Amino acid sequence: MAARDKILDACDLETFLLCKSADEARQLGRQLMHDMGFRDVDIVSCEMGGPGARVRLRGYVNRPSAAYTWRLPGGAQR
């Protein structure tokens, strides 16, 4: 079982991305989280500075009050 399969709620990531605009940073951030296997993603913050942007991202496995995957038969992931 992969470590990602043990996440009950969400995974937060903070990084600095080389980009020309905040829109590009948001797009790159979403793509990064999708590449990591998260289908439900929020941009928590995005601040331009120097050659890029500081981006804080949250990838959800289960949002609060969702039909939690660990309660499904066998604890199956969505």
Secondary structure, 3 states (H helix, E strand, C coil): CCHHHHCCCEEEEEEEEECCCHHHHHHHHHHHHHHCCCCEEEEEEEEEECCEEEEEEEEECCCCCCCCHHHCHHHCCC
